[in-house]
Amino acid sequence: MSWISVDLKEGDAFRPGQVLEGSASWQLDAPPRAVEIRLFWFTSGKGTQDVAVVDALRFETPSQNERQEFRFPLPESPYSFSGPLITLTWAVEAVAEPSGEAGRREFTLSPAGREVALGPEG
């Protein structure tokens, strides 16, 4: 049975400019051509979903069972937020190619270290 997991070293709340460190581990049924670890944000809620990959690490011809560490400097924005119509979420995702199997870990990015809550006037 295949699986991919992403772990963060220091919790799940970060401030702009901090360095996000962690590891991706996988056990796959077949050798992957590559595994890519992506730092990205996405929106969800009403309207069109936006996705932006901010940084990525690519491991060519990794083994079926492996663990790789990653380190991404975090940008100044956008902040994680949740409002009545839309939410912006940050995540790190490891994706195996060509199977598309993936593991994801979401986290918060904001100056206060917690999601910004937007009210109805927001």
C-alpha positions in Angstrom: 0.0 0.0 0.0 1.4 3.4 -1.1 1.6 6.5 1.1 3.3 9.9 1.3 3.5 12.0 4.4 4.8 15.5 5.1 5.9 16.5 8.6 6.9 20.0 9.9 9.7 20.4 12.5 8.2 23.2 14.5 4.4 23.2 14.7 2.0 24.6 12.2 2.0 28.4 12.7 4.7 30.6 11.2 5.5 34.2 10.6 6.6 35.9 7.4 10.4 35.6 6.9 10.7 32.4 9.0 12.2 29.3 7.6 9.8 26.3 7.3 11.7 23.0 7.9 10.4 19.5 7.6 10.5 16.2 5.9 8.6 14.2 3.3 8.5 10.4 3.5 7.1 7.9 1.1 6.6 4.2 0.5 5.3 3.6 -3.0 4.3 0.5 -4.9 6.5 1.4 -7.9 9.7 3.4 -8.2 8.8 7.0 -9.0 10.3 9.0 -11.8 10.5 12.0 -9.4 9.1 13.4 -6.2 8.5 17.1 -6.0 8.0 18.9 -2.7 6.1 22.2 -3.2 5.5 25.2 -1.0 2.2 26.8 -2.1 -1.0 28.6 -1.1 -4.5 28.1 -2.3 -7.9 29.7 -1.9 -11.2 27.9 -1.3 -14.8 29.0 -1.0 -17.0 31.0 -3.4 -15.7 31.8 -6.8 -12.6 30.6 -8.7 -9.9 28.7 -6.8 -6.5 30.3 -6.9 -3.3 28.3 -6.5 0.3 29.6 -6.4 3.4 27.5 -6.0 6.0 29.7 -4.2 8.9 27.3 -4.2 9.7 23.6 -5.0 12.4 21.0 -4.6 12.6 18.1 -7.1 14.2 14.8 -6.4 14.9 12.9 -9.6 14.8 9.0 -9.6 14.3 8.6 -5.8 13.8 5.2 -4.3 10.4 3.7 -3.6 10.9 4.1 0.2 12.6 7.3 1.1 12.7 10.4 3.4 13.9 13.8 2.3 14.2 16.9 4.3 13.2 20.3 3.0 13.8 23.9 4.0 11.8 26.8 2.5 12.2 30.5 3.5 8.6 31.9 3.9 7.5 34.9 2.0 6.1 38.1 3.5 2.6 37.5 2.1 -0.1 36.5 1.5 -1.3 35.8 5.0 -3.5 32.9 5.9 -7.0 34.1 6.3 -10.6 32.9 6.6 -13.6 35.0 5.7 -17.3 34.6 5.0 -16.7 33.9 1.3 -13.1 32.8 0.9 -10.2 31.2 2.8 -6.5 31.3 1.9 -4.5 28.3 3.1 -0.7 27.6 3.0 0.6 24.0 2.6 3.6 21.9 1.7 2.8 19.0 -0.6 5.0 16.0 -1.8 3.9 14.6 -5.2 5.2 11.4 -6.8 5.5 11.3 -10.6 4.0 9.8 -12.7 1.5 8.3 -10.3 0.3 11.6 -8.8 0.2 10.2 -5.3 0.5 13.0 -2.8 0.8 14.0 0.8 0.0 17.4 2.2 0.5 19.4 5.4 -1.3 22.7 5.9 0.0 25.5 8.1 -0.7 29.1 9.0 1.4 32.1 7.8 0.7 35.5 9.5 2.5 38.1 11.6 0.5 37.0 14.7 1.2 33.3 14.0 -2.5 32.5 13.6 -5.0 32.8 10.8 -6.4 36.2 10.2 -10.2 36.2 10.7 -12.2 38.5 8.4 -15.6 39.6 9.4 -18.6 40.4 7.2 -17.2 43.9 6.7 -13.7 42.4 6.1 
